[in-house]
Structures are given as structure tokens and as C-alpha cells.
């Protein structure tokens, strides 16, 4: 997806129209993917609420497997230039990846109220818009910091694992908020990095043929931030835990 070359920001001097057309295509596709996800999530907790509960209760393993398969397809899509260049195949693979990210979210939104879901969606949308604009206009070139981002990722990963262990084993709620903060900072940083690659004119920039791959990157980052909002509730007892996902504990939902 990325190619190296120092150019004048924000567009390459020899193809400004092509770069602008590429940026528009990327963000239109990104908005399309987000709208597809929002349609699924709203439908799951409104018209298909009973079906969603049944799906999570009886097929949670299949949903997790779908998420793993979707992630694997995304990695394969990112590594295969031939797959990204074939017109029909790239659209088919892209839509499958979007579906395999949107559908497993039923595990997280199964007991979520519509108001809280829309509030979290709005918050994440504002965060993405603000940091997208910031990355586009800031003079600092984040694409120069490849080694820095690798160190950041490894540090956040180690600290996140430690926080999740504290949360699951000891039950320290504050450790989850530390994890959420660290994870959100990492995702936002990568979001700004990819925005500058998409805009072009930096040390590293996106290739003009990889609009779908770039839109998928933004969609995955949006989804990662959105997942964090699904934990917060005014009353935490409304959030299903691993113990309450036992089919024996869901029998009251059939009544």
C-alpha cells in the first residue's frame, strides 16, 4: 500500500487531481463501511433484538470465529497486491471483511440500549473527525516515525496485557480504564499516521490504487475505538460478563 518519496504537502506536484480523487474515494468508502456497520448494530438491538440474544447465546463461538476469519482476510488482503487489483474480487473481499467485523459486534451490543450505542457512535465519530483534520493540517510528518510506532505498539501491548490480567483476575475496574486510555491513544496515533499516508505529500504515502485497503484501515480503527465505548454504562450490572453468557444464566430471556 505504501510507497516512499519526499513530496510537497498535501499532494504530489505531478498528480494533484489523482491524489484528490483518491482521497475522496477513500473517505466515501470509509463512510459507506461505517454506515453498513451502524445499520447492522442498530438493527441488532431494535427489530432483531430477540434474534441477537439467541445468536449470542447459542453461536458465540461462531461469531468469534467470524471475527478471526475477517481479520485473517484483512491481513491477506493487505499482503496481496493481486487481490487488491482485481475489480470484482477486491470489492467482494472488502464487503466480506466489513461484514465479519460488524456481525461479531453482536457479542458486545447484545445488552446495549440504543441511546448508549448512538452516544458512543457519535463520540467516536467526533474523535475520528477531529484527529483526521488535525493529521491533515499538522506540519509534523508522522510517517517518518516508523520505529517510534513499533516501540509504541509493543509498549502499549505489554501494558494492556498487564491491565487486562488485573481486571480479569483481581477485578480491578480502574485497570480497564488504563487499558482503554492506552489503547485509544495507540489507535488514534495510527489513525493520524494513516490519514497522512492517504493525503500524500509525506515521506510515506498511500498508493493511488489502494483506496479500498485504506478505507478498511480507517474502518478497523473506527471499530476499535467504538468497541471501547460499549463497556461504559451508568449501571455496570447491565453489561454481560463471561459468567452471565452461560446458557443456564440466559434462561430468563426466553420468558
C-alpha positions, 0 to 999 in steps of 0.5 A, a space after each residue: 500500500 505504501 510507497 516512499 518519496 519526499 513530496 510537497 504537502 498535501 499532494 504530489 506536484 505531478 498528480 494533484 487531481 489523482 491524489 484528490 480523487 483518491 482521497 475522496 474515494 477513500 473517505 466515501 468508502 470509509 463512510 459507506 463501511 461505517 454506515 453498513 456497520 451502524 445499520 447492522 448494530 442498530 438493527 441488532 438491538 431494535 427489530 432483531 433484538 430477540 434474534 441477537 440474544 439467541 445468536 449470542 447465546 447459542 453461536 458465540 463461538 461462531 461469531 468469534 470465529 467470524 471475527 478471526 476469519 475477517 481479520 485473517 482476510 484483512 491481513 491477506 488482503 493487505 499482503 496481496 497486491 493481486 487481490 487488491 487489483 482485481 475489480 470484482 474480487 477486491 470489492 467482494 473481499 472488502 464487503 466480506 471483511 466489513 461484514 465479519 467485523 460488524 456481525 461479531 459486534 453482536 457479542 458486545 451490543 447484545 445488552 446495549 440500549 440504543 441511546 448508549 450505542 448512538 452516544 458512543 457512535 457519535 463520540 467516536 465519530 467526533 474523535 475520528 473527525 477531529 484527529 483526521 483534520 488535525 493529521 491533515 493540517 499538522 506540519 509534523 510528518 508522522 510517517 517518518 516515525 516508523 520505529 517510534 510506532 513499533 516501540 509504541 505498539 509493543 509498549 502499549 501491548 505489554 501494558 494492556 496485557 498487564 491491565 487486562 490480567 488485573 481486571 480479569 483476575 483481581 477485578 480491578 475496574 480502574 485497570 480497564 480504564 488504563 487499558 482503554 486510555 492506552 489503547 485509544 491513544 495507540 489507535 488514534 496515533 495510527 489513525 493520524 499516521 494513516 490519514 497522512 499516508 492517504 493525503 500524500 505529500 509525506 515521506 510515506 504515502 498511500 498508493 493511488 490504487 489502494 483506496 479500498 485497503 485504506 478505507 478498511 484501515 480507517 474502518 478497523 480503527 473506527 471499530 476499535 475505538 467504538 468497541 471501547 465505548 460499549 463497556 461504559 454504562 451508568 449501571 455496570 450490572 447491565 453489561 454481560 460478563 463471561 459468567 452471565 453468557 452461560 446458557 443456564 444464566 440466559 434462561 430468563 430471556 426466553 420468558 
